[in-house]
Amino acid sequence: MRNAAEAAGEGGGTITLRTFYEPSLRRREGPGPGRSLPLQIEVIDDGPGLPPEIADAIFDPFVSGRETGTGLGLALAARIVSDHDGWIAVSSEPGRTVFRVSLPLAGTGEES
């Protein structure tokens, strides 16, 4: 949310939070059915988008598109999501950036 707000700048913009349940989304890491990640959270903004030169490394430590950024926020977010057996992804173009966090249900005991 903070990154989206900062991307909007002083001119403002729109930030949309979207949550939904997608039972068919699965994360596969080898043979077998994979792990279900049905809980979806999206942060969508209409800012300028990610700079192309950092788009592929946005979740790596010390990568930032802002002059005063440390590049630790998204790396930390990715680590926390991963520690919860989830997935974080981004799609970005000028006027629409979407960060999506996909998480498993708590306490299902499902194995991948």
N, C-alpha and C positions, 0 to 999 in steps of 0.2 A: 504494500500500500504506500509506504513511504517513497519507494523508488518511483512509483507511478505518479505520485503527487509532485515529486521533484522534476520528473520528466515534463509535466505540464507547464512548468515555469510560472512566471508571474501572470501570463496571459490566461491561465486557467485551462481547464479541460474537463473531460468526463472520465470518471473511474467507475467501473461496474464490477461488483462482486457477484459471482454466480456460483451456486452450489447445486449439485444434483447427484443422483444415484445412478450409476451405470453398471449393472450387474455383469455385462459381457466383457468388460475390460479386464485383461489378465496380463501378468508379467511373467514371461517364460525365460528361464535361464538354463535350458537344457531339455532333456526329454521329460515327458509328463505334462500334465494339464496346466502347470504354472500356478501362480498365486493370484487370487482375485483381488482387484483394487477398485472396488465399486464406489468409494466416496471421492467425489470430485469437487475441487475448489478452484475457481478461476478468478484471477485479477486481470481485468481488461482495461486498457487505457487508450486514449486517442492522441497520444503524444507523437514525437518525431520517430519513434522506433529505435532499435538498437543500432549503434554504429556497425556497419558491415565488417570492419576489421576485428571486432571483438565478439561478434555474434556466436561463433563456434566455441568460444572459451568462457562464456559468461558465468559459468558455475565454477570456474577455477579460481583459486585464491589469488588475490592481488590484481585481478582484471576488473577495470572500472571504466565506464564511459564518461564519468564526471571528473572534472579537474580536481575537485577536493575529495573524491571518493577513495576509500581504502581498498576496495575490491574484496572485502571480507563478508559483506552481508549475504549475497547470494550463495557464496561458497558455504557459509554456515547454514543457510536455509537448506541447501542441497544435502548437507551432511545430516541434519536433523531429520529430514524426510527419509533419507536412506536408512538411518538408524531405526526408523519405525516401519521398515520394509515397504516404503512407498516409493514414488517416482515423481520427479519434478521435470517439467518441460516448458519450453518457450517457443512461440512463433511470433515473428516480428516483421513488420513493414511500416513505412511511414503512415501514421494515422490509425494504426491498430497493433498493439502488442498484447499478447495473451500469455500469462504465466499460469500453468495448470499444475496443481498438486493432486496426485492420485494416492489414496491411502486404503489399506485393508480395513475390514471391520475389526474392532477390538475383541479379543477373546474367542475367536472362532476356532483356534487350534488347527487351522488349515495349514498343511505343509505343502511346499512346492515340489 
